[in-house]
Structure formats: structure tokens, C-alpha cells
């Protein structure tokens, strides 16, 4: 029996001086090992990537860098320029490139092991055969696009081959080597971006549960097609006001002290872009909102091709620039939110080997389910085998929330010809007509594109392809009924151009309903675009600095209205509640300088949304489906309708006064974010190794700054999501304009460019796009 245990009782043991010396030795050894490893990483990192390149050995690469590490490539041939882009990008971001490629192809477990989340991710990619999709897309690329793609791949491979062991310390820590880059890898990365911007089945599946149990009037209420503040540019919409069910009111019940279901916090990713012409000039502003990452997503660069200067941001892995400008034109993107991702319910045989291809003359025509076995290699574990299954309509699988049935995923990105790389054509465009010809070759993802030319013309158009449908794809339908009939030509996509002139005009897009469609899309709320329009209409003399000021705006018309409604309809009973209302009446609507009130407004929206959904869930959803989540990006529309309709809450079995009083009391009792809203909203994105590797991972960490933005305001900022860049193109000259990025140009942890934009980003500053060149 150990000396410190006696007759089943634990006896306190005194720690001797010898024990203390032993502990001290262990700690010193651990500290020494940690210092050695940190020093080793620092030593290795100093000569990684760009720092290891002997530029004189690469006479074909004509590149200079500005003081922030942004490259300028000079040449007369696009193949040479794009090969140089691939080389320099690989020198700065090879680990990021490889990780993005592996993520898209379902090979993360080879590096990170067999964690359930990792295996689930890889299995999802393998079950849809993304590598096969990218291989076919690469084979189908038109000649010029394929040449650009292959030139970029040659550049990446040139760096890999020329500088073994200088790829990045991540490869050393993993004891791995990068595989050669292929054109298909660029298309895999494009496929990932397309899914980020167009995937909708993960929302449509749980929404289907709600839709199947709601009455027609309540479904129309909770899943509206429009927003009260919407001003679509193309087509005439139906009623903007969300109708409240008149004859199917929910039975009145007291509001509980707490809501049992999880409070709903909206996640509405998006982007802002606008073009403005006024007395001070012509500007294009763009700040796409995406998941935050380290390294940052975008790679800024410049091309000097003959007398032309093209400036823009590249998506790592994609040749050329995606958002850019030249001496003649400039453009920016937001997501068009087109519904191009459907679930089709298949009729499958009991053994799962056959499905109904179609019905002919009243008889079902069966075809075999295509099966493709796959193997996931697992670091430190046994391989995992699986079988990918397909109908001619798409990958076949059971779907969460939808029971035991099988559904094909009908996604436009899986269709032939939908993955293209027309970036050279975009960069060489010189006017509205040539720009449209280039965009017509950009089928996926569908984007709302803002345009301006140096003469003062402004344009907006939607890229992608219209789908020929029989029914809406917003909810799962029977496969034969929901199968697409093809795609409309790009020439039918909405577009508009305002010729040069002296009057002040603007065009804006922020993921709202830009055009009226027959079958419905996944539009976002008009909160951001409503605010952008209001700010751009204030003056005909706005400047480039004003464009940046708008990008940083945190004013919320909706939150002003929400807190005003609570203040008007509530019955405060304590001094604390009266003080809250007093503060709300004095609030001007911005998050900056009024963090407590802004946090209370965010909390009030969460409470009100949760209360309404809890009522509807209790009235319509069966017990076993009470926890099915609700997702719809226009929920803000029905909240406005409830507040603006005097009898709106009666349909939910509640009175406005009791709802408002309940929210007021709840906020008083549960003060949101006592540490401060911006502190609770701090940037949390980090390098994959920052949290995966104990202690040493901190070497990869970036500073986590407080953030004042939120969904619904122009300055979208959340811990893991927000603006991925801010740029303002000034059309007065090819080198005019400014931009800024959240992290840094390099992916190498000890590079001076690893997080060199960080402080300026959070300070709301920018840098000129011209840059001050220094020697490489």
C-alpha cells in the first residue's frame, strides 16, 4: 500500500524539498526544450519561402516588391506573368495552397489524423468526388484558360523543385513534402469558393422540416421572398411587406421566464460593393465578407504588361486577379445568392443498387446507382474505406433532418462547363462591352458585379446562368419533378449601364434581392444596402475617404427601430429598466462609442427572434422535431412586419406590451457582454497550428483585436467572419486608390509580412495601391 494511503483514507502528503527540486528540474527541462524548439523554428523560418529565393537564378521572373511585401510582375506575355505569379505565391503561401487543395480533395486526414470532424469532412468531399469534378473541368477548359492555368502550375512547381526544405516550417513539423501542383488543383480551390458562396442544401434540409409542418400562411410568413426595404434593380417585385397570418393565430399562453430552445443568433454572410460618380471623381468600393483565416485569403498583386498596369487581388491557387482594375475599368463582386443547389428525393431499390431514372408511358425506368469506392488515408491510423454513390442528377446520400430517404445533390458546379477561369479576359477588358463578354464566360459562382470606367460610366450585372426549372429548388422535391432542364445563355443575365455624365449617380449591391426571379433565391436582408444607399445619396461630392468611411460604418436603422419599439410598447417597472429606455432614446444608432446599447440591441434581436420561433415551433412542429434549427436569411423582414403591424403579435398569442416588457426585463437581468461588446466580438481566427500544437502553436498566433461591427451593419465583423479586404478604386488614374487587408501578405510565421497589415486594418487605415517598391 502506498505510504500516503491508509485503510481506504487518503492522507495529505507533505511535499519535501527534494520533491520541489525534482519538479523544478522537470520544469527547467520542459522550458529548455520549448526554447530550443522555438529557436529552431525561428532559425528555420528566417530562410523559408521568399527569403530563400536567389532571384538572379530566375531571370524569367521580373518581380519587385513594395514595402508591404506586395509584388509587381513585369512582362509582355501572360504565360510568363502567370508563371511568375505561381512561383512567388508558392514562395509566400505554399502551405496554405497545399492545405486548400487537400481540403477540397478530401485529404486532410493524411495530415491531421482520424479525428471524427476531419474524417467527416474528407468523407463528404470523397462522396461527391470533387477530384473527378476538377479533373473533368480542367480537361474542358478553353485553350487560353487552360494555358493560364498550366502556366500558374509551372510556377508553383518551379518553386517547389528549386527550394526543397524551404517550403515552410509547417511541412517540417508534419514531416511532409508538397506534391506537384496541377491545373486541376486550381479548379479544386475554385470549387471550394463556389461552395462557400452557393451551397444551400444544409439550410434547405432543416427548413424543409419547418415548411412541411407549417400552414401555407405561416410558411409564407417565416420564409418570405422579399424585404420591406428592398429596391430591386431588375424587375418588379410583389408586396414588400410580409403578411401576418390572419386566421391561424396561435393560442395565447404566458411568456415563460426563459426560453427552453436555444436562442437564435443570425448568421448572414455577405459582401458590399458599390460604384459612385460625383464631383470628386469616380470610385468603386468593395469589401467581400468571408470566413476569417490566417494566412488571410486574398493575395494582392500588380501586373505590368507592356504599358498596362493591372492591380487586384488573387485567390490563392487561381491565376490572375479576381477583383481588380486597370487604367480603363474597375470592378468589385458580391454574392448574388442565386439558388443553384437543390436536393432531389430519389426512388431507390431496397438494396440501394438502382434508382428510377425517369418515368416513361407511366412506367418507371430503372438505372444502376453508380458506385465509386474510395480510401481515406489516415495519419497514425488505419485507412477508412467508403463508397461514393451517384445518380445522373448528382451525388446520392441520406440527408440530416430528412429521414431515411435518399437524395441527389443537384448543384450547378457539378455540371459541365461551370468551372471556368476567365481572369485574363477580365484583366484585359477596356469598356462595358468587353467586360461583359469576359463575365459571360464566368458561369460560377453567380455574382452581382459592380463596374465603373474611367470616363465615368457605371454598370452592374449578374454573372452565372439562369436555370431552366419546373419547380422551385428552395425545398427538396421529387427527383423527376425537380430535375433541371438546362441553363439559359449568359446573355439573359440582368445587367444595366449608366453612360458617362455630369450628374451624381451610384449603383450598389450587398446580397439583397437585386433581381426578381420566378422560383426564388437565397437573398439576404436589405439592412446593409439600405444604409449604403442612404450614405451615398447624402452628397454629390463624396471622396475616396468617404468611401472608406462608409465601409467602416456601424449604424443600424433596424436596431434603432427595434429599441424604439421596445421603449414605446414596454412598461418599465424598475429604475434600471427606465434607465435602459432613457439610454436607448439618446442613442444615434452606431456601434462605435455606444457599445453597451449596441450589445443590448443585438441581444434584443436574439431574444425577439427566439421568442417568435419558440412560439411557432411549439404550435406546429411535432415533439421529436422541436430542436430542428431554423435558417432563413430574410428573417429580419418578418421581425419588421411584426413591429410595424399593430396586431402582429396577436397572431402569436401575445400582446406587444408583454413582449416588449419581457425583453426589457430580460436585458436588465442578463446584461449582455459585461466585458464590453467589442471584447466579446474579438477576432478569433488563427493559423491551423496555433491551437493544434500545445505551447509552440502560440508562435503561429496573430493578435486578436476587439471588433465593433456585426451582421446587418455595413462593417460586418464577427470572431470568425467579416470583411476579407477593403479596397477603393479611384478611376482618375491607373495607380490611384487604396486597399488594406486583415493579416499579412506572407504565410511564413517569422516573416516581416506575416501580420504586417494588422494594426492598420483594425485602426481603419488603408495603404495606396501604387506602393513604394523595394528590392526583393
VODOZA-145334 format. One record per residue (C-alpha): residue in three letters; x, y, z. Coordinates in steps of 0.1 Angstrom, whole numbers, padded with zeros to 4 digits, always signed. Each point is the difference from the previous one (the first is absolute). Layout:
# VODOZA-145334
alaXYZ ...
This chain:
# VODOZA-145334
unk+0000+0000+0000 unk+0014+0034-0009 unk+0012+0020+0030 unk-0025+0028-0005 unk-0031-0024+0000 unk-0011-0015+0033 unk-0030-0023+0005 unk-0019+0014-0030 unk+0005+0036+0011 unk+0022+0025-0018 unk+0026+0017+0022 unk+0013+0033-0010 unk+0036-0003-0010 unk+0025+0028+0007 unk+0022+0010-0030 unk+0036-0003+0010 unk+0029+0022-0011 unk+0012-0029-0022 unk-0034-0002-0017 unk+0002+0037-0007 unk+0035-0003-0016 unk-0013-0029-0022 unk-0030+0021-0012 unk+0023+0029-0006 unk+0023-0022-0021 unk-0029-0012-0021 unk-0012+0035-0006 unk+0034+0012-0010 unk+0004-0029-0024 unk-0035+0007-0015 unk+0010+0037-0002 unk+0033-0007-0017 unk-0016-0023-0025 unk-0026+0026-0007 unk+0026+0027-0005 unk+0021-0023-0022 unk-0030-0009-0022 unk-0011+0037-0002 unk+0035+0009-0010 unk+0002-0027-0025 unk-0033+0011-0016 unk+0012+0036+0000 unk+0033-0010-0017 unk-0018-0022-0026 unk-0026+0027-0007 unk+0025+0027-0007 unk+0011-0017-0032 unk-0034-0013-0012 unk-0019+0009-0030 unk+0008+0034-0016 unk+0029+0005+0023 unk+0017-0031-0014 unk-0004+0010-0037 unk+0031+0009-0020 unk-0017+0022-0025 unk+0030+0002-0023 unk-0005-0037-0007 unk-0034+0007-0014 unk+0005+0025-0029 unk-0035-0007-0014 unk-0016+0014+0032 unk-0001+0038-0001 unk-0015+0010+0034 unk+0004+0028+0024 unk-0016+0004+0035 unk-0013+0030+0018 unk+0008+0007+0037 unk-0031-0021+0010 unk+0012-0030-0020 unk-0025+0003-0028 unk+0015-0011-0034 unk+0000+0017-0034 unk+0006-0023-0029 unk+0013+0015-0033 unk-0001-0017-0034 unk-0016+0000-0034 unk-0015-0035-0001 unk-0027-0013+0023 unk+0014-0035+0002 unk+0033+0014+0014 unk-0018+0024+0024 unk-0023-0028+0014 unk+0029-0024+0003 unk+0018+0027+0021 unk-0032+0005+0020 unk-0001-0038+0008 unk+0037+0001+0010 unk-0003+0030+0024 unk-0033-0011+0014 unk+0015-0034+0008 unk+0030+0017+0017 unk-0024+0019+0022 unk-0029-0024+0006 unk+0008-0036-0010 unk-0013-0015+0031 unk-0033+0019-0004 unk-0002-0012-0036 unk+0006-0036+0009 unk-0025+0001+0029 unk-0027+0016-0022 unk+0007-0027-0026 unk-0002-0028+0026 unk-0032+0014+0015 unk-0017+0001-0034 unk+0012-0035-0010 unk-0009-0017+0034 unk+0036-0007+0011 unk+0002+0019+0033 unk+0002-0032+0021 unk+0033-0008-0017 unk+0015+0029+0019 unk-0022+0004+0031 unk-0010-0035+0009 unk-0033-0017+0006 unk-0020+0025+0021 unk-0037-0005-0007 unk-0004+0035-0014 unk+0029-0005-0024 unk-0012-0033-0012 unk-0035+0014-0005 unk+0014+0028-0021 unk+0021-0023-0021 unk-0028-0024-0005 unk-0024+0028-0012 unk+0025+0010-0027 unk+0007-0036-0010 unk-0037-0009-0001 unk-0005+0028-0026 unk+0033-0008-0019 unk+0013+0036-0001 unk+0033-0012-0015 unk-0019-0016-0029 unk-0021+0032-0005 unk+0032+0021-0001 unk+0018-0024-0023 unk-0029+0002-0025 unk-0002+0038+0003 unk+0038+0003-0007 unk-0004-0021-0031 unk-0029+0021-0012 unk+0017+0034+0005 unk+0002+0021-0032 unk+0035+0004-0014 unk+0009+0034+0014 unk-0013-0008+0035 unk+0018-0034+0000 unk+0032+0017-0010 unk-0003+0025+0028 unk-0008-0028+0025 unk+0030-0021-0011 unk+0024+0030+0000 unk-0010+0007+0036 unk+0006-0037+0009 unk+0034+0002-0016 unk+0009+0029+0022 unk-0011-0018+0032 unk+0020-0031-0009 unk+0030+0021-0009 unk+0002+0013+0035 unk-0007-0035+0015 unk+0028-0016-0020 unk+0025+0029+0003 unk-0002+0004+0038 unk-0004-0034+0018 unk-0004+0004+0037 unk-0008+0037-0004 unk-0037-0005-0005 unk-0011+0010+0036 unk+0006-0013+0035 unk-0034-0015+0000 unk+0013-0027-0024 unk+0029-0006+0024 unk-0023-0004+0029 unk-0022-0025-0019 unk+0030-0017-0016 unk-0018+0004-0034 unk+0009+0012-0035 unk-0022+0018-0024 unk-0012-0019-0030 unk+0003+0016-0035 unk-0027+0025-0008 unk-0024-0007-0028 unk-0025+0021-0018 unk-0027-0021+0016 unk+0012+0012+0034 unk-0009+0036-0010 unk-0035-0012-0010 unk-0003-0018+0034 unk+0006+0032+0017 unk-0025+0018-0022 unk-0025-0028+0008 unk+0005+0007+0037 unk-0007+0037-0005 unk-0031-0008-0021 unk-0013-0022+0028 unk+0007+0028+0026 unk-0021+0023-0021 unk-0028-0022-0013 unk-0005-0030+0023 unk-0035+0001+0013 unk-0011-0036+0007 unk+0012+0001+0036 unk-0026+0027+0006 unk-0027-0014-0023 unk+0000-0034+0017 unk-0010+0013+0035 unk-0022+0027-0016 unk-0019-0028-0017 unk-0011-0014+0034 unk-0015+0034+0009 unk-0016+0005-0034 unk-0015-0035+0001 unk-0018+0007+0033 unk-0009+0036-0004 unk-0033+0011-0015 unk+0003+0019-0033 unk-0004+0034+0017 unk+0025-0007+0027 unk+0025-0013-0025 unk-0004+0031-0021 unk+0006+0021+0032 unk+0031-0018+0012 unk+0015-0005-0035 unk-0006+0033-0018 unk+0014+0008-0034 unk+0005+0036+0005 unk+0009+0027+0025 unk-0019+0032+0009 unk+0030+0022-0009 unk+0008-0018-0033 unk+0005+0020-0032 unk+0008-0026-0027 unk+0018+0013-0030 unk-0016-0025-0025 unk-0036-0009-0001 unk-0031+0010+0021 unk-0004-0019+0033 unk-0032-0010+0016 unk-0010+0015+0034 unk+0030+0009+0021 unk-0019-0002+0033 unk+0000-0035+0016 unk-0036-0010+0005 unk-0009-0012+0035 unk-0024-0030+0002 unk-0035+0013+0006 unk-0020-0030+0007 unk+0024-0025+0015 unk+0010+0017+0032 unk+0020-0019+0026 unk-0018-0006+0033 unk+0009+0026+0027 unk+0023-0013+0027 unk+0021+0019+0026 unk+0036+0008-0010 unk+0023-0022+0019 unk+0027+0015+0022 unk+0026-0017-0022 unk-0002-0016-0035 unk+0009-0036+0001 unk+0012-0001-0036 unk+0034+0014-0009 unk-0001+0037-0007 unk+0004+0007-0037 unk+0029+0020-0012 unk-0001+0008-0037 unk+0029-0008-0022 unk-0003+0019-0033 unk+0033+0001-0019 unk+0002+0025-0028 unk+0020+0028-0016 unk-0003+0036-0010 unk+0008+0016-0033 unk-0010+0033-0017 unk+0010+0024-0028 unk-0004+0037+0005 unk+0004+0030-0023 unk+0001+0035+0014 unk+0018+0033-0002 unk+0031-0014+0017 unk+0004-0029-0024 unk-0011-0036-0008 unk+0005-0028+0025 unk-0005-0037+0004 unk-0001-0013+0036 unk+0001-0037+0009 unk+0002-0019+0033 unk-0010-0036-0004 unk-0009-0018+0032 unk+0014-0035+0005 unk+0012-0023+0027 unk+0031+0014+0017 unk+0032-0019-0003 unk+0038+0001+0006 unk+0016+0004-0024 unk-0026+0024-0014 unk-0020-0011-0030 unk+0009+0026-0026 unk+0034+0005-0016 unk+0004+0036-0014 unk+0023+0006-0030 unk+0006+0021-0031 unk+0008-0009-0036 unk+0018+0023-0023 unk-0006-0014-0035 unk+0015+0023-0025 unk-0016+0034+0006 unk-0028-0014+0021 unk-0002-0002+0038 unk-0024-0025+0014 unk-0005+0001+0038 unk-0022-0024+0020 unk-0003-0029+0024 unk+0005-0036-0009 unk-0016-0030+0017 unk+0030-0023+0009 unk+0001-0027-0027 unk-0018+0020-0027 unk+0021+0017-0027 unk-0006+0037-0005 unk-0021+0023+0022 unk-0037-0005+0010 unk-0008+0035+0011 unk+0020+0027-0018 unk+0005+0030-0022 unk+0021+0013-0028 unk+0004+0034-0016 unk-0034-0002-0016 unk-0024-0018+0023 unk-0004-0013+0036 unk-0024-0026+0015 unk-0011-0016+0033 unk-0021-0030+0009 unk-0027-0010+0024 unk-0018-0034+0002 unk-0032+0000-0021 unk-0015-0027+0023 unk-0015-0019-0029 unk-0015-0034+0009 unk+0021-0024-0020 unk+0002-0028+0026 unk-0030-0024+0003 unk-0010-0032+0018 unk-0019-0025-0022 unk-0018-0029+0017 unk+0008-0032-0019 unk-0019-0033-0002 unk+0026-0026+0008 unk-0003-0038+0001 unk+0001-0018+0034 unk+0036-0012-0006 unk+0010+0036-0009 unk+0015-0011-0033 unk-0026+0015-0024 unk-0020+0032-0003 unk-0028+0013-0022 unk+0017+0019-0028 unk-0033+0012-0015 unk-0036-0011-0006 unk-0010-0008-0036 unk-0036-0007-0010 unk-0009-0005+0036 unk+0027-0025+0007 unk+0031+0005+0021 unk+0033-0003-0018 unk+0027-0012+0024 unk+0037+0005-0003 unk+0029-0012+0021 unk+0014+0023+0027 unk+0036+0008-0010 unk+0024-0010+0028 unk+0036+0012+0004 unk+0019-0014+0029 unk+0025+0023+0018 unk+0026-0003+0027 unk+0009+0027+0025 unk+0036-0003+0012 unk+0002+0009+0037 unk+0032+0013+0017 unk+0008-0023+0028 unk-0030-0022-0006 unk-0016-0026-0022 unk-0014+0010-0034 unk-0037+0007-0002 unk-0019-0015-0030 unk-0032+0014-0014 unk-0022-0001-0032 unk-0011+0031-0018 unk-0034-0005-0017 unk-0015+0020-0028 unk-0031+0004-0022 unk+0002+0019-0032 unk-0014+0029+0020 unk+0029+0001+0025 unk+0015-0016+0031 unk-0024-0022+0019 unk-0003-0002+0038 unk-0023+0002+0029 unk-0003+0035+0014 unk-0002+0012+0036 unk-0036+0010+0011 unk-0015-0017-0030 unk-0005-0036+0013 unk+0011-0032-0017 unk-0006+0011-0036 unk+0027+0005-0026 unk+0006+0034-0016 unk+0022+0010-0029 unk+0019+0033+0002 unk-0007+0020-0031 unk+0025+0027+0001 unk+0010+0022-0030 unk+0037-0003+0008 unk-0002-0037-0009 unk-0013+0008-0035 unk+0023+0000-0030 unk+0015+0034-0008 unk-0009+0017+0033 unk+0036+0002+0013 unk+0019+0026-0021 unk+0030+0023+0005 unk-0006+0030-0023 unk+0022+0023+0021 unk+0023+0011-0028 unk-0031+0012-0020 unk-0012+0020+0030 unk+0034+0016+0005 unk+0002+0009-0037 unk-0035+0016-0002 unk-0001+0036-0009 unk-0036+0010+0000 unk-0035-0012+0009 unk-0004-0021-0031 unk+0033-0019+0003 unk-0005-0004+0037 unk-0034-0016-0006 unk+0015-0024-0025 unk+0025-0011+0026 unk-0026-0003+0028 unk-0022-0021-0023 unk+0028-0026+0002 unk-0002+0000+0038 unk-0029-0024+0007 unk+0006-0009+0036 unk-0003+0013+0027 unk-0028+0024-0009 unk+0010+0035+0010 unk-0014+0035+0001 unk+0028+0020-0017 unk+0005+0037+0004 unk+0018+0018-0029 unk+0014+0035-0008 unk+0021+0014-0028 unk+0024+0029-0001 unk-0024+0020-0021 unk-0026+0000+0028 unk-0023-0028-0011 unk-0014-0023+0027 unk-0014-0035-0004 unk-0014-0030+0019 unk-0007-0035-0012 unk-0006-0035+0013 unk+0023-0027-0011 unk-0008-0037-0002 unk-0028-0019-0018 unk-0037-0001+0005 unk-0013-0035+0006 unk-0028-0014-0021 unk-0024-0014+0027 unk-0033-0016+0004 unk-0003+0008+0037 unk+0018+0020+0027 unk+0031-0015+0015 unk-0003+0017+0034 unk-0012-0033+0015 unk+0005-0036-0008 unk-0022-0014-0028 unk-0005-0033-0018 unk+0029-0006-0023 unk-0018-0001-0034 unk-0020+0031+0009 unk+0030+0020+0012 unk+0026-0011-0027 unk+0012+0030-0019 unk-0007+0004-0037 unk+0033+0018-0006 unk+0014+0035+0002 unk-0009+0033-0017 unk+0028+0018-0019 unk+0021+0025+0018 unk-0015+0028-0022 unk-0032-0002+0019 unk+0015+0009+0034 unk-0011+0034+0013 unk+0023+0030-0007 unk-0002+0038-0002 unk+0024+0028-0010 unk-0002+0037+0009 unk+0019+0019-0027 unk+0025+0028+0010 unk-0015+0032+0010 unk+0002+0029+0024 unk-0027-0010+0025 unk+0008-0018+0032 unk-0011-0037-0001 unk+0008-0032+0017 unk-0006-0038-0002 unk+0001-0023+0030 unk-0002-0036+0009 unk+0001-0018+0034 unk-0015-0034-0006 unk-0035+0014+0000 unk-0027-0009-0026 unk+0016+0015-0031 unk-0024-0015-0025 unk-0034-0016+0001 unk+0000-0037-0008 unk-0027-0026-0006 unk+0010-0027+0023 unk+0016+0018+0030 unk+0036+0005+0011 unk+0020+0003+0033 unk+0000+0038+0003 unk+0013+0016+0032 unk-0016+0029+0019 unk+0002+0035-0014 unk+0014+0015+0032 unk+0035+0006-0014 unk-0011+0012-0034 unk-0026+0023+0015 unk+0027+0017+0020 unk+0025+0002-0029 unk-0027+0016-0022 unk-0008+0025+0027 unk+0037+0010+0004 unk+0007+0002-0037 unk-0030+0022-0006 unk+0011+0026+0026 unk+0023+0019-0023 unk+0011+0004-0036 unk+0036+0007+0011 unk+0010-0031+0018 unk+0037-0009+0000 unk+0021-0031+0002 unk+0002+0006+0038 unk-0038+0000+0001 unk+0000-0034-0017 unk+0022-0014+0028 unk-0022+0017+0026 unk-0030-0018-0014 unk+0018-0033+0001 unk+0007+0006+0037 unk-0036+0011+0009 unk-0017-0018+0029 unk-0033+0019+0000 unk-0032-0022+0001 unk-0034+0013-0010 unk-0015-0033+0011 unk+0015+0000+0035 unk-0012+0036+0004 unk-0035-0011-0009 unk+0002-0031+0022 unk+0010+0018+0031 unk-0025+0028-0008 unk-0027-0026-0002 unk+0009-0015+0033 unk+0002+0034+0016 unk-0035+0010-0013 unk-0018-0032+0008 unk+0016-0012+0032 unk-0010+0009+0036 unk+0031+0006+0020 unk-0004-0009+0037 unk+0035+0006+0014 unk+0025+0029-0001 unk+0024-0023-0020 unk-0026-0005-0027 unk-0008+0037-0001 unk+0037+0007-0004 unk+0003-0024-0029 unk-0028+0017-0019 unk+0015+0034+0007 unk+0033-0012-0015 unk-0018-0015-0030 unk-0018+0033-0007 unk+0033+0019+0000 unk+0018-0025-0022 unk+0007+0010-0036 unk+0003-0035-0014 unk+0037-0007-0004 unk+0020-0027+0018 unk+0031+0021+0005 unk-0001+0021+0031 unk-0031-0017+0013 unk+0010-0036+0004 unk-0023-0008+0030 unk-0031+0012-0020 unk+0011-0017-0032 unk+0005-0033+0019 unk-0034+0003+0016 unk-0015+0005-0035 unk+0017-0031-0013 unk-0012-0019+0031 unk-0036+0014-0005 unk+0000-0013-0036 unk+0011-0035+0012 unk-0027+0000+0027 unk-0028+0011-0023 unk+0010-0024-0027 unk+0003-0029+0025 unk-0034+0009+0016 unk-0018+0000-0033 unk+0016-0032-0013 unk-0007-0017+0033 unk-0037+0009-0003 unk-0002-0013-0036 unk+0021-0031+0008 unk-0023-0009+0029 unk-0032+0005-0021 unk+0011-0019-0032 unk+0030-0023+0004 unk-0005-0035+0015 unk+0018-0008+0032 unk+0027-0020-0016 unk+0010+0029-0023 unk-0002+0029+0025 unk+0038+0005-0002 unk+0002+0002-0037 unk+0018+0034-0007 unk-0016+0028-0020 unk+0021+0016-0028 unk-0012+0028-0022 unk+0020+0031-0010 unk-0030+0022-0002 unk-0013-0005+0036 unk+0006+0037+0006 unk-0029+0006-0024 unk-0026-0016+0022 unk+0013+0016+0031 unk-0006+0034-0016 unk-0035-0010-0010 unk-0008-0011+0035 unk+0012+0032+0015 unk-0018+0022-0026 unk-0033-0018+0001 unk-0021+0010+0030 unk-0016-0034+0003 unk+0030-0020-0011 unk+0009-0017+0032 unk-0036-0010+0006 unk+0005-0027-0027 unk+0027-0015+0023 unk-0023+0001+0030 unk+0018+0029+0016 unk-0005+0037+0006 unk+0026+0026-0011 unk+0002+0014+0035 unk+0008-0034+0016 unk+0025-0008-0027 unk+0018+0033+0004 unk-0001-0001+0038 unk+0013-0035+0001 unk+0030+0009-0023 unk+0007+0031+0021 unk+0000-0019+0033 unk+0021-0028-0015 unk+0027+0025-0012 unk+0000+0016+0034 unk+0005-0033+0018 unk+0025-0015-0025 unk+0022+0028-0011 unk+0017-0011-0033 unk+0038+0001-0002 unk+0009+0015+0033 unk+0036+0001-0012 unk-0010+0022-0029 unk-0015-0008-0033 unk+0032+0005-0021 unk+0019-0022+0024 unk-0026-0028-0003 unk+0002+0005-0038 unk+0038-0003-0002 unk+0016-0015-0031 unk+0005-0037+0007 unk+0014-0014-0033 unk+0034-0015+0003 unk+0025-0021-0020 unk-0010-0037+0001 unk+0030-0008+0022 unk-0006+0028+0025 unk-0025-0021+0020 unk+0009-0035-0013 unk+0036+0000+0014 unk+0004+0005+0038 unk+0022+0029+0010 unk+0019+0003-0032 unk-0032+0007-0018 unk+0000+0034+0015 unk+0029+0009-0023 unk-0025-0001-0029 unk-0026+0021+0018 unk-0010+0035-0012 unk-0012+0028+0022 unk-0037-0002+0009 unk-0014+0035-0002 unk-0034+0012+0012 unk-0027+0006-0027 unk-0030+0023+0000 unk-0019-0013-0031 unk-0027-0026-0003 unk-0023-0016-0026 unk-0025+0025-0014 unk+0023+0030+0002 unk+0023+0010-0029 unk+0031-0009+0021 unk-0006-0037+0004 unk+0023-0014+0027 unk-0003-0032+0020 unk+0027-0021+0017 unk+0003-0024-0030 unk-0017+0020-0028 unk+0000+0034-0015 unk+0015+0022-0027 unk+0030-0017-0016 unk+0014+0032-0016 unk-0010+0036-0004 unk+0009+0017-0033 unk-0010+0032-0017 unk+0008+0003-0037 unk+0004+0036-0011 unk-0004+0002-0038 unk+0019+0033-0004 unk+0032-0020-0007 unk+0013-0036-0004 unk+0019+0003+0033 unk-0027+0019+0020 unk-0018-0016+0028 unk+0006-0018+0033 unk-0004-0034+0017 unk+0006-0018+0032 unk-0001-0036+0012 unk-0005-0016+0035 unk+0032-0020+0005 unk+0030+0001-0023 unk+0014-0010-0034 unk+0021-0029+0011 unk-0009-0034+0015 unk+0034-0004+0016 unk-0003+0005+0037 unk+0032+0020+0006 unk-0002+0020-0032 unk-0003+0038+0005 unk-0031-0003-0022 unk-0018-0026+0021 unk-0024+0024+0016 unk+0014+0034-0011 unk-0035+0014-0010 unk-0015-0009+0034 unk+0001+0033+0019 unk-0009+0021-0030 unk-0030-0023-0007 unk-0015+0004+0034 unk+0008+0037+0001 unk-0021+0005-0031 unk+0030+0011-0021 unk+0010-0009-0036 unk+0031+0000-0021 unk+0003+0013-0036 unk-0003-0026-0027 unk+0031+0015-0018 unk+0024-0010+0027 unk+0036+0009+0006 unk+0022-0025-0017 unk+0031-0015+0018 unk+0024-0026-0011 unk-0011-0037+0003 
